[in-house]
Structures are given as C-alpha cells and as structure tokens.
C-alpha cells in the first residue's frame, strides 16, 4: 500500500446512496461513484451539517481503484 492510500479515509453518506465519500490526506472530501475507475471520476464534496458519514473499513478502497 502506498503512503498516500494509507492516509485516505473512506465513508458512506446515508443521504447520498450510490456514492462513496473519501477524505484525502489534505482533509478534502470527494464523492466517488461506484464502478470502474471511480476515483478517476470523483467530484468535490462538502459535508452539510446534517451529513451522516459512517466510516468504512479501508479494504473497500480497492473497489474505487485507489488501492494497489
């Protein structure tokens, strides 16, 4: 695992079904769609006050193409 990948945190947002939420090493959040090359198709995400982010185990990063 690369050092950058180890610094990424993975979440689900109950208000955004169908997306993964990733926080990068700089603290920025990204909406990542499921499917092939999801990380390459990410979009910026700003959690709202009513966001329901739930942490997801890191081994799911491979589903997003961000794990080696």
C-alpha positions, 0 to 999 in steps of 0.5 A: 500500500502506498503512503498516500492510500494509507492516509485516505479515509473512506465513508458512506453518506446515508443521504447520498446512496450510490456514492462513496465519500473519501477524505484525502490526506489534505482533509478534502472530501470527494464523492466517488461513484461506484464502478470502474475507475471511480476515483478517476471520476470523483467530484468535490464534496462538502459535508452539510451539517446534517451529513451522516458519514459512517466510516468504512473499513479501508479494504473497500478502497480497492473497489474505487481503484485507489488501492494497489 
